[in-house]
Amino acid sequence: MTAPTLAPSAYPPDLAELIPQARDLAAELGEIPSQNRLKKTLKVGTPKARAVLAALTAPPAGEPTTNPVDTEPDTPPTPVDPVPDTETTPTPEPLPEAMPDVASPQLAPVTDPEPPATPTDPAALPADAVPEDVKARRPVVWPVLILCLPAFVAIWAGWVEMGRLTGFGKVALLPGIADSVVLDTAITLPIGVETYAAYALWAWLSGRAPQQARRFAKCSAIASLAVGALGQIAYHLMAAAGWSTAPWLITAVVACIPVAVLGMGAALAHLMHSGRN
């Protein structure tokens, strides 16, 4: 059974308000709660919790007490037996402030329970309370990069040679301005196709892209990987057959790859940007 938890207030609660709540808590628990339990449930400090606990353990108003005190603080107590003038009547010690009498069953006081053991499961602790040595380690990625390196070299070489078989070659980037600046356009095939496929896979599987962008990234990533696989198959078949030029159909498809990559990249970037607005 869970004890009721009070909402925090901007003003400190009164003892007259705390005692009925403490008695309800005692009736619900079947025993007088400890001082720590009162502090936690009633959201009060140690002095008020001690005063509320004293009110819970005090006997009812109808029972005789060993040290009666008049409820009128200004009226001195009336002596029961006359005493000689030579003796002085002892002044009774002041008792705690009288608490409102609220009828409740008399329960035996209990000692403070031992604090609950701290859970050892890191998932049961808040994020800031989990020790550094218990926190889950991030997955290691560098072995995957080593495994991908040979595949990257083979794919790069296959696309470059495919580009040469289909008419991609060295061109002057700035004709008439800087004729010495020459670029082999065959490298545009591996950079365009495989780089876009890797980025589209990240947008699809990372979960950080919007839903519409993830759907487009999924389809375009699968298409890019399929085109890349077919391109590698076509190159190795032509190389094994000793062809120096590719058939016109393969040349036409390969020539359209940079345009397709440009369109898919621009569309994916637009979908990812529009989904965040």
N, C-alpha and C positions, 0 to 999 in steps of 0.2 A: 504494500500500500504506500502510496507516495503522499507525503505531507504537502499541504497547499503552499505555494510560493507566492509571497506578496509582491506586488509591483512597486518599484521604488517611488518615493514621494519627494517633493521639493522641500517639505517641512518635516522635522523630526517627529515621529509618532509619540503620542501621549501614552503614559502608563495605563490610563483608563481604557484606551483602545487596544493596547497590547495584551492585557490580561485575559479578556474574553477569547482572543485569538489563540493565546497560549493554552487555555483550558480546552478549546476545541482540538488543538493539536494533541494534547495529552489524552483526550478521550479517543481520538482516532488511533493513536499509537498503543493505547492500553497501558501506558506508564508515563510517569512524569519525564518529559524530555530533558536532556542535559543542557548545560549552559551553552555549549558550542552549537547544539542543534537549535536552540532558541535564537542565537545570534545569526545563524545562517538562514533560518526560516523567516524570522521577523525583520531581518535586515537592520539590526540594532547593534550598538556597541556593548562592551563588557559591563559597564555600570547598569544599564537598563536591563540587560539579560539577567544579571545577578538579582536585581530588584524583582523582576517578573518571576524568577525561580523561587525567591523567598515568599512571594505571595501564593505560589502554587503549593508550597509545602507547609504554609501556615495553617493551624487548626481552624475549624469553622468558628463563627462568632459565638455559638451557643455553648462551646466547651470551656470549662474553667481553665485558667492559665495560672502558672506559678508566680507570675509577676504582673498583676493587673495594673493597668494605667488608665487614668481618667481620660475620656475623649476630649475634654475641654482643656486645652494646653494652658490657659490662663488661670485655672482653679487649682490650687495646690492639693495634693492627695490628702484625704482625711485619715488620720491614724486610727487604727482599730482599738488599741489599748493605750491608755494614757501612760506616758513615760515621765520619769522624774525630770525636773528642770536641769539636773546636772548632766543628763544624757542628751545627746543630739540625735534627732531622727535622720537616718541615712536617706540621702536624696536618691530616688531611683534613677538608674541610667536611662537616657532617652532611647527609645526604640525607633526602628525605621518608621517612616511616614505611613500612616494608616492607608491601606489599600481598599478599594471598593470590594464589598463582600459579594462574591458571585458563587452561587451554589454549584458544587461539583463534587463528584465522588472523591474520597480521600485515597490517594494512590501512594504507594511506597516510593520514596525517592530512589533514584538509580544513579550510579556513578557514570562519569563520562565514558562513552564507548571508545574503544581504540580506533584511531583513524584508519580508514580503509586502505588496503594495500594499493600501491601505485601499479596500474596495469602495465605489464611488460610488452604488450602488443603495440607496435608503433602506430597501427591504424586507429587504435582507441584513444590516442593522445592528440591534442591539437597540434597544428603544424609547427608552431613556435616552440612547443615543449618537447619535440622529438630530438634526442641527441644527434649530433652530427654523425657519430659512428653507426647509428641505427638507420639513418635515412637510406632509402633505396638508391642504389648507384645507378647512374645513367647508363644505358646500354652502350657497349663498345661498338664503334662504327668502322674504325680503321682497318680491321681485317677484310671487311667487304670492299673497301677501296683497293686493297691489294689484289683481291680476286678479280675486280673489274678491270684492272690495268691491262692484262693480256687481251681481254676482249676488246678494250678500247683501241689497242694497237692494231688488232686484226681488222676491226671495223673501219678504222681510219684508212689503213692501206687499201682495203677493198673498195671504198668509195672513191679514193683518189684515182685508183687505176680505172674504175668504172667511168669517172669523169673524163679521163684521157681517151678511152675507147668511144665515148659519145661526143667528142668535140670540145670538151673543156680543156683549157690549156693556159699558157702564159699570155697575158694581155697588159698593155701599157695603161696604167690608171689615169695618167695625166698626159694624153698625147698632145704634142705641140707645146707643152709647158715644161714637163719633166719626163722626157722619154725614157730616162733611166729607171723610173719607178715602175717596176714590173711585178705583177701578182699572178700566181698560178690559180686560176678559178676552180680547179678541181677540188681544192680544200673546202669550198663552200658547201659541198654535198655532205660530208660527215658533220661539219659544224652545224648546218641547218637541221638535218633530219634527226640526228641522234641527240643533239642538245635540246631540241624542242620535245622529243619523246621523254627525256629525263625530267624536264620541267613539268610537262603535262602529267606525268606519273606523280610527281610531288603534289601538284595541285589537286589531284584526284584522291590520293591516299592520306595526305596529311590531315585532312579535316578542317583546315583553316580557310579554305575557299568557300564562297557562297554555294548554295545548292545548285543553281543553274550553271555556274562556272565548273563545278565538279562533274556534272553530267557531260558537258562539252569536253572537259579535259580527259575524261574516261574514254570517250569515243575517239578523240583525236590521238590520244596516246597509243591506243590499240592500233589505229590506222598507221601511225608513224612507225611503230615496231614492225608491223606487217610489211610495209614498204621497204624498210631497212633489211628485213630478212630476204625478201624477194630480190632486192638489189644485190645482196651478197651471193645469193644462189646464181643469179644471171652472170655476175662477173666471173665466178669460179668455173662455171660451165664454159664460158667463152675463152677463159685463159687456158683451160684444159684442152680445148679444141684448137688452140693456136690462132684464134681470130685476132686481127689487128684493129678492126672496127666493129662496132655493135650494129645489129640490124636497126632499120629505121624506126620500128615500133618501140624498141627499148630506148633509142635515142630520144624519141618524142616524149616518152614518159619521164625520163631522167631530166630533160630540159624543163619540164613543168614543176619539178620538185621545189626549187627555190621560191617560185611564185606561191605554191601551196603552203609552204612553211611560213612565208610572210603573212598570208591571209589568216592561217590558224593562230599564229602568235598574236596578231593584232586583235583578233576576235576574243581570244582567251584573256588578254590583258583588259579589254573593254568589259568583259563579263565580271572579272574579279573586282574591277574598280567600281562598276555600277552596283554590285551587290553590297558594298560597304557603305553606300550612301543611304 
